[in-house]
């Protein structure tokens, strides 16, 4: 598995540990998406997918080495994302899908 770190245009850091892609949002919130298909996705597919979730990192964890380890979004958690941010996540995920 290849591991890479870059910054998306909306200044959201991301790491790829295929088939997972991690996006750092805010201070300790990480969005995780699991790629399960070679098909490109759109915002609706991403947002409604059970393969897209938000996880809070512990204070001891560093994003550069973060692995979600099967953790799930805590019950009752919600988040807000601007349309352009969501579009950038979709764009980046589709780039990773193309690369693999």
N, C-alpha and C positions, 0 to 999 in steps of 0.2 A: 504494500500500500504506500502510495506516495503521500507525503505530507507537505503542504505548502501554506504560506501565509502572505496575504496581500491586503490592500485596502480597496474597497469598492468606492465608486465616485461619490457616494453620500457620506464618506468618511466612516464607514462601518468596517472594522477589521474582520477578516474571515480566514478560517483555516479549512483545509480539505484533508480529511482522512477517509478516503473513499471506502464505502459509499456514503459517508456522512460529510456534510458541510456545516461548519459552525460560524455564526455571525455574532460578534460582540456588540451588544447594544447597551447603552448607558454604562453604569459602573460594573455591575456583576451579572447582568442578564445576558444569557447566550441563547440565540435561536438555533435550533438544530433541525436540519432537514435530511432525511434519509432518501437517497436516490435509489429507486427500485426499477427504473425503466430507462431505456434510451430515448424515450419520447420527450420532447420539449414540454415544459409546463407553462401555465399562465397564472395570473394572480389569483383567480378563483380557485384553481386546483390547489395552489400552494396554501392559501388561507383556510380552505376547507379540508385539508388533508390531515389524517391522523399521523402522518410522518413528519409533520411540522409542529414543533413545540418550543416553549420557552422554559429555560432552566436557570435557576439562580446558582452561580458559583459560590463556593464557600470563600471566606477571606483568605484561606491558605492556598487556594488554587490560582494558578497563572493561566491566562487565556492561551498562551503559546503552547502549553502542554495539556490543555483541557480535553478530557474525554468524558462523555456523558454517562457512560457505563450503564445504560438502560434506565437512567433516572427519567421520571416523567414530570410533566408540569403539575405543580401542586393544585389540588382541587380548589376551584373558586378563583383561580388566577386569570386575570385578563390583562390585555395590553393594547395600547394605541399605536398605530403606525400610519404615517402619512402615505398618501398614494404614491408619491415619487420614491419613497423609501422602499415600499413594497415592490414597485417596478424594478428597482435596482437589485433587490434580492432575487427576483425572478430572472432577471438578465444574467446575474452571476451564476445562479444555479444552472441555467441553460448552457452557459459557457463550459461549466464543469462537465455537464452531461455530454457535450460535444467532444471534449478532450478525452473522455474515457470511453 
